């Protein structure tokens, strides 16, 4: 019989990857960057030029290899792609548990 374990919602945490929360945020940002590039039908060369990075670095990021790319750089990429980027710091939690970082993308109706 195959044992199935329910996900925590963060595959990186489920796999025991260090910095799992950061990796999840980067994965979400990279996915959005890839969606925008695809929607514009740009080549990676064109996108890399607009984003101010090399095509190999962009290619790595879009394939999930983003350890050498900061969240700040990824947010900058989204801004260069015409997206408004806001960083919102919410109220303190009542417990001693650490807060969380999440990415929320607004949809346009």
ABEGO torsion letter per residue (X at the ends): XBBBBBBAGBAAAAAGBBGAAAAAAAAAAAAAAAAAAAAAGBBAAAAAAAAGBBAAAAAAAAAGBAAABBAAAAAAAAAAAGBBBBBBBBBBBABABBBBBBBBBBBBX
